[in-house]
Amino acid sequence: MKKNLRYLIIMLAVLVVLGGGAALLLLTQPTEAEEDSSSTSSTTTETVIDREDSEIASIQVDNPSASFQILPLEQEASQEEDSQESVQFTIDGYQDYDLDTSEVTGAATTVAAITASKNLGEQEDLEQFGLSGEAATQVTVRYTDGTTDEFTVGNEAGESSGRYLLKDGVVYISSSFSGALLGTPLDFIQTEVYSVDDLVEEVTDEEGNTTENTLSDVLYHVELSGTNLEEPIVIEYDETKISTYLITQPVIAESGSNQFTEMLSALKSLTADSVAAVGRTQENLEEYGLAEPYAQIVFNMNGEDHTLAVSAKNSDGNRYLIADDKDMIYVVSADTVTSWADADLMSLRMSYVWLPNIKDVSVMTLTVEGDMVYRFDVEQVLNEEESTEDSPSYDLVVTNAGGESVEYENYQDLYQAVLSLAVLSADQSDYDQDAPVLEVTYEYFDGSDPDTIVYCTVADQTERYAALLNSQYNGLVRRSEVAKVLTYAEQVNQNQAIQ
């Protein structure tokens, strides 16, 4: 018999004899889950303080950053005798501010039920744990029965999670004490500054059912000012304009630029990063650069009025902010307010001098250097195929001053060239209004007042003309672009396509 086979037979015989004992040993071995459970259960916690929230009369906190007292809020008596409502807490002296009561309550209730994961016993050198000196936080809890609990909170424990805590001469490690109590009352103030409600309309169908539709947000009025602007900028909502927004100060121009769109979106709501101070005192305003704000905006969105003001950027690149009648000074990220705080006239206006809709203009007149006149009369001819009973559609038929027909496509190209004279700068300049190079007048089908744009020479400017809209300065445009329009006007007057 081979050696290996003989060895196998002997082992089988041993197992037969010892089979019952082996089975017993296997059955009595702890499973992996049981080992883990046994290991977990060996970790015990020790109760340091065990009281009810309803027993707390006050909590005095003195930490390196602040000293404050937490008090239970007065609860209205419940109509049901057996009703047990949870106690809520506030911070003394801060009741009139937007405290997050749930956060204050959550932090306060931790002092009534403190447990420790480790008991380090009495220690001679408390400073090494942060339990003495300036780094220590002292907490005194007074109860409704007249008793008190006092303890000290120190550094974060190095060997495990939690902080060192000193109670009745014994040092513990505890993670049940809220770290929020190591800050200041300002940390408990809500940072949502405001939020504008959606603009809605109610629609009733033929069967009398009413539904509510959400509309696009509307800025009905905007006024920007501050030390960053030479003059205030005022913008009004105007449905008659192509952009639906009209700048009325310091110039007349359509808004609706990308910057304006970003500003509209940013103004819908605002949440600060933190609260810097409470009390809008003159001292605080001066300290945080808000006595003379860097930028201020007064606006009405969806029927709600709001006023915001910000400081210049601080050393961290953030800004301080005040809002409406809130008696607080907030800290906001510069990015959240840059769309309006850093806006200027050129970024908010459309770059064109004026944008009348071609379908609204009955006559466009171009007067060159005061004597050469190009007049284009427009007639509306009803297009019966494209018109409906509620919405008529018109074709535009154009003639020049001599009554000769001008193809609409040629007129449209000239009209677009006139509109496209872009404003490059709104800087004030010394111009000669009495000797215009070009005057453009628009008359309207609805009989409203005509609009006139005049382009004048500018002193010491060889590449720019000044543009005036209805006698009010509007900005500077390129001379070369005006020269092109003069050439185009002659070509289209002869019913030629623009070359």
Helices and strands as residue ranges (DSSP letters): H 3-28, H 32-41, E 46-50, G 53-55, E 56-62, E 67-72, E 89-91, H 101-108, G 109-112, E 113-116, E 118-121, G 127-129, E 137-143, E 148-156, E 163-167, E 170-174, G 179-182, G 185-188, E 192-195, E 199-204, E 210-215, E 219-225, E 233-237, E 245-249, E 253-254, H 258-266, E 269-271, E 274-278, H 282-287, E 295-301, E 304-310, E 318-323, E 328-333, H 334-341, H 345-348, G 358-360, E 361-368, E 372-382, E 394-400, E 405-406, H 408-419, E 431-444, E 451-458, E 464-469, E 472-478, H 479-493
